[in-house]
Amino acid sequence: MRLPCGVLALPSGLTRWVFVMMMGLALGACSQSSRPKIGFLVKMPEQGWFINEQNAASRVGQEMGFDVINLGVQDGEKMLSAMDNLAAQGAHGFVICPPDVRLGPAIVARAQALNLKFVTVDDQLQGPDGKIIEAVPHLGMSSVKIGEQVGTALAEEMQRRGWNPAQTAALRISDNELPTARARTDGASRALLKAGFDSSRIYDSAQRTTDTDGGFNAATPVLSKHPEVTHWLIFAINDETVLGAVRATEQLRIPAENVIGVGINGAAEAYAEFSKNTPTGFYGSMAVSSTMHGRQSAINLYKWIKGGEKPPGNTETGGTLMTRSNWRQVKTQLGLD
């Protein structure tokens, strides 16, 4: 017999001990149902960055007294289904890194229909006019700033190695449909130009996916088309894309010492590369605390749900250069998993 939360009427014929036991079960059910739930939805749940974010959100939920439902939303259909799923489970809101920022109007409409509060992490939503939906609270990297940090790191390492600019080219891999990607790679390009790099020697390549395979497929045609280039700088939206491009240089037998790749995130893929016995062309990663992103975005949402304290419209973070020589220290410093 399931008892409702609230005042319980004692059915006739029940003994006192049965009533007490049922009362205890009912109170337990009330206590459990009153514990807030939030969702944490990410576009690529298999990537180390998003694994860190979701794990951090779950841990802070345990500390503060709310439950986190972690879900993958690789496309628009899965995203809308996940939102319905959260509402059915009694969730009060969700954090989301959307599979496509252009789904902003659909996310806003569905969240309103389901009475779910939500915040974005990493990628900001776009409205039908292509502009950022500023009413949605957001926490993410300063894409322009972190891109500039990548470009500066590339220029400084190139100079340290004494490379001849006439023999050096830069490979820029980006997704121009994703504002975050464009802002990061634009920032890196500007920093290179500011350092005196020749703009005609920055070669663009579009990526279809932001994983290692996407980086490999985007890099291979450009690298193959320019056999006259002996030294390469590589930058992109994240670590995985840069790693894919580095794998392409290896397949084309370009020596590792002739490649400087700098990614963004500082996730598990970077640690694995830095741990190899022999250095590769993946020189560094501009590390940002995915742990902090997951933790703080979950806290922001929980406080909004619990006390009506709406988070700031846009909170931006910067990066720390992580290389083979310091990655363990940076990992500890930023609290990365």
N, C-alpha and C positions, 0 to 999 in steps of 0.2 A: 504494500500500500504506500503510495507516494503522498507525503504530506506537504501542503503548501507552506511557503514562508509566511509568517504572521501569526495570528491567533489560532490555536488549535483547539477544536472541540473534542472532548473525550468520548469516544463511542461507548455505548453501553456494553457491559460484559467484559471489557478489557481489564486485566489486572493491573495493579499499580506499576509493577516492574516492566510490563510490556509497554505501558504508556511512557515511562521514563526513557526506555530504550528508543522508542520511536521519536520522542522529543529530541533526544541527542542526535539521531540521524537527521532530523529535520533542520536542527540548528547548524549541523555540519554542512548540509546542502546550501543553507542560506549564506554561510560564511564563504563557501567556495564560489557561489555565484556572484558574490559581491566583489570578488577580486578582479580589478580591471584587466582587460585584454587589449593588446594592440597588435597590428600586423606589421611585418617588416618585409616589403616586397622589393626584389632586386631583379634586374634584367638578365644577369648571367650568374646564377647561383653556384656554378662550378668554379668560378674564378676566385683566387685567393683573397683579393681585395674585398669582395662581397661576402665571402665566408667569414672574414675577420669582422666585418660590420655586423653581420647577423649574430655572431657569437657574442660580441661585445654588448649588443642590445639585450640578448637573453640574460647575460650575467647581471647587467644593471637592473633588469626587471626583477631578478631574484633578490637583489639587495634592497630595492625600494618597494617591493610588494605588488608588482604587476606581471602578467604573463605576456610573452612575446610569441606570436605565431609567424614562423619564418616560411616564406613562400617564394618560388621562382615565377617570374612573369616575363617569359621570353618573347611574347608577342601580345598584341592588343586583345585578342580573344582570351588568352590565359589571364591577362591583367583584370579584365572585367569579371571573369569567373572568380578570380581570387577575392575581389572586393565583395562579391555576393557571398562567397564562402565565409569571409570575415564577419559580415553582418549576421549570417545564420548562426555563427558561433558566439554571438553576443559581444563582438569586439566593439570598442568605442572609437577607434581610429586606426590610422596606419602611416608608416613611413614608406616612401617609395622612391626608387631610382627607376624611372620608366623605361620600357623597351624602345620607345620612340617619343621624343619630347613634343612632337606635333599632336600627340594624343591628349594634350592638356585639356581642351574643352570637354572631351569625353570623360576624363578622370574627374574633373570638377563637377560635371552634371551627375555622374553616378554617385559620387561621394555625398552630394547634397540630397539625392533621392534616398540614400541609405542612412542619412543622418550620421555620417562618419567624418570626424575631423581628420585632416592629413597634412603632412609636411613632406617636402622633397629633400633628398640627399644626393649630392654629386652632380646631378643634371637638373636644370630648371626647365619648367614646362613653358611651352609656347602657346600663344593664343592663335586664333584663325588668321590674324594679321602678321604672324611670324614674330611678334614681340613677346618678351618674357611676361608671364602672368605674375605680376609683382605682389598680388594679394595672397599668394601661396607662400607661407614661410619656407625658407630654404637654408640649408647648411651645405657648403661645398668648398672646393678649392677656389682660389682666385686664379682662374684659368690663364688670364693674361700674365699675371705675375709669375706663376710657376713655369709657363712657357718661356718667359724671358730668362728665368733661372737655368732652364735647360740649355738655351742658346749660349748663355754666358759660360756654362760649364764646358760645352763643346769647344768654344773658341779658346778658352784658357788651356784646355788639354791639348788642343792642336798646336798652340804656341809652345807649350812645354815640350812637346815631342819634336819641335822644329820642322814641321811639315812645310813643304813648298806649296804655297797657295795655287800655283799654276797646275799642280798635279792633284789637287784636292777638290772634291765636289761634295755637296750635301744632298742627302736623300730625305725628302719630307714626305711622310705618309700621313694622309689625313682623310677624314670623312667630312666633306664640306656641307653635308646635310645636318650634321650635328654641331650646334653652336659651341659646345664645350670643346670638341676636337679642333674646330677652326680657330678658336681663341688661343688654345695652347700652342698650336703649330705656327700661328701668326706671331705670337709672342716670341717663340724661339727664332723665327726668321728675322724679326726686327733686331733681336740681340746680336745675331750673327752679322747682320749688315752694319750695325753700330760698331762692331769690332773690326770692320774693314773687309768683311767677306764679300766676294763678287756675287751680286744677285743673279747673274746669268749662269752661275754654277750651282744654283739650288734647283734640283729636279723634283717635280711633284709626281706623286702617284696616289691614286684614290684607292681606298680600302673598302671591301664589302662587309667585312666583319672585323671586330676589334680584338681578335684573339691571335694566337701564334700563326695559325694557318693563314689568316687574313694578311698578316704582315709579310709572310713568306711569299704569298701570291702577288702582293702589291709590289714587292721589292724586286723580284726576279727579272721581270721584263726591263726595268730601268737599269739595273746593274749590268744585264747582258748587252744592252744597247750602247753602253759606254765603257768598252774595254780599255780605252785610253786613260781612264781615271785610275790612278794607283792608290789613292787614299780617300777613304769615305767617312763622312760624318752622317750619322743616322738619328733622326728624331721622329716622334709620332705622338699619339694620344696617350699611350700607356706602355708599361713594361712588355706586355705580351706581344704587341705589334713590333716593337723594336727587336725583341728576341727572335721573332719570325724573320725579320730582315737580316739579322746576324746569321741565322741558319742559312739564308740564301747566299750570303757572302761565302760561307764555308763550302757550300755545294759548288760554287763557282771558283773555288780555290784561291780566294783573296785572303792573304795572310791576316791572322787576327791582329797583329801589331799594326796593320794598315787600316784598321777600322775602329772608330770611336762611336759607340751607340749609347745614348742616354735616354732612359725611359722615364716614366712617371708612375708612382704609387709606392714602390718599396715593399712589394708583397712577396709571397713565398717563391714565386718564379725567379725573382732577383736573388734571393738567398741561395737557391740551388745553383745559379750561375756563378755566384761569387765563391761558392764552396768547391768548385771544380779544381782539380790539381793544376791544370794549365789555364792561364787567363784566356778569355775569348774576346771577341770584338764588343761584347756588352760591357762597356766601361763603368757605367753608373746608372743610378735611378734617383730621381728627385722624390724622396720619400715623404709621404704625408701620412698622418696617423689614421688609417682606416678604423682602428680601434676607437679613436676619439670621435670619428664621424658617426660610427654606429651607436656609441654610448650617448653622445650628446644629443643626437637627433631623437633618440628614444626618450631621453629625459625631457627634452623640450615638448614633445607631444604629450607625455604623461602629465606634465605640469599644466598644460593647456586643458586637458581633459578633466583633471582633478580640481583645479582651482580657477579655470577660466583665464589663465595667463598666456595669451597668444605669443608665440615666439617671434623674434626679430624677423623682418622681411628677408634679409639676406646676410648671412654670416659667412665670411670667407677666410680660408686658411692658406698658408704658404707651405713651402717644402724645404727639406734638408738633403743635401747631396750625400747619397750613400754609394760607396765604392767598395771594391774588394778589400781595401785596407781598413775600412772603418764600419762595415755594415753591422757587425755585432753590437758595437757601441750605439749606433744610431737606432737600431732595432729596440734596444733596451730603453734608450732615452725617450723614444716616441711611444713606448708601450705596445709595440706591435707583436702579434702572435706569430 
